[in-house]
């Protein structure tokens, strides 16, 4: 029997419980138009945008009955006071209801778990003995820190990150020696600069994250950390790819990673 949406969501919440989300977050159903008993046909994405909705509708035209957009980033962050044409969030809500497509988000709950955003980065960089930077419960938590075996030069680590994540641009702390050896690395997908203090306590020499500001690079230098910013999209997209595989393994009749997810940034030159 095909896996229904209700059963898919039950499996997802048993793995990444929405109760684990941060107080400011909005995990779980964003739009639930009454389709829980339908076989799950899932389009997985990082960010639920109008481009992703257009992709879902185009797939329907091809005979694939997409009925769930499973996203990492919430569609609704602030209280929704109106649903109006011309507002991107309002248009997503209207289209979801009109076409009977659910939108569900796993965000800070997904950040903490095995095979979540941080854990995938640790796997991608082949970190050994990785543990959470900030534990939240047994074996789970924000970020991961682990050992590079064998150690790499900073140049080699940057090359590895570039090869594995394909960011459009890598930003890193100024250093006098790209050949210095790095044996311990911390990672956190998305905006992780607020964890600099915690990372500094782990013994990590380098910290891969994104969305770092000028003074956060200064703080990293002052804490003895090489801060590496690979961009929000590049550091979280791998976990969405793994999430697609997991949904397929759970038995969803159809699941695919979005081709219309966007980085929202372009670099000149």
Residue, then its C-alpha position, 0 to 999 in steps of 0.5 A: x500500500x502506498x505511503x499516505x501523506x499522514x504516514x509520511x508526516x508521522x515518520x518525519x515527526x518521529x525523527x525530527x520532532x517539531x517540539x524541538x524547534x526554537x521558540x522563534x521558529x515555525x515548523x510543521x504544516x504551513x498549508x494543509x488543505x485536507x489531503x492527508x490520506x492521499x499517497x505522498x508525491x513529494x517535491x522537496x526543497x530548501x525554500x518554498x517559493x513561487x518558483x517551486x510551486x510553479x515547478x509542482x504545477x508543471x509536474x502535474x501537467x506532466x502527469x505527476x500528481x505532486x501533492x506535498x512540498x516538503x521544505x526546510x525553510x518555513x513559508x510563514x515566519x511572521x503572523x500572517x494577517x492577510x492572504x492577498x494577490x501580489x504578496x509572495x507568501x499570500x500567493x503561495x497560500x492561495x495556490x496551495x489551497x487552490x491546487x490542493x498541495x500541502x506545504x510542510x516545513x522541518x527547520x530547526x528541528x531538522x537542523x539537530x538530527x542525524x542526517x540533518x543539515x549539520x550532520x550532512x556537512x560533517x559527512x560531506x567533509x568526512x569528519x571523524x567522531x563528530x559530535x554536536x557543537x551545542x547538544x540539545x538532547x542525547x546525540x542530537x544538537x546544533x552543529x557538528x565538530x569532528x576530526x579530519x583524518x588525515x589532516x589537511x592544509x587550509x588550502x586543501x580544506x578550502x578545495x574540499x569544501x569547494x569540490x563538495x558543496x560548489x558554492x559560488x564564492x568561498x569567503x574565509x578569514x585572512x591567514x598568513x599561511x594557507x599551508x597550515x594544517x587543519x585537523x579539527x573542523x566545526x560545521x553548521x549549515x545556514x546562519x551559524x555565526x551566533x555559535x562562534x563562542x560555542x565552537x571556540x570551546x570545541x578545539x576546532x581550528x576552522x568553522x564552516x557556516x554561512x551568512x557571516x558579517x564583517x565583525x563576526x569574521x573579526x570575532x572569529x579571528x580574535x577567538x583563534x578560529x578560521x571562519x569559512x562562509x560557503x553561503x546559506x544555499x550551499x551549506x543546506x542544500x545537501x541535507x535536502x538531497x538526503x531528505x529526498x532519499x529518506x522520503x523515498x526509502x520510507x516508501x513515498x510513491x514519488x519524491x524528487x528534489x526541486x530543480x527550481x530551488x534558488x540561491x538568491x545570490x549571484x556574484x559579479x566577476 
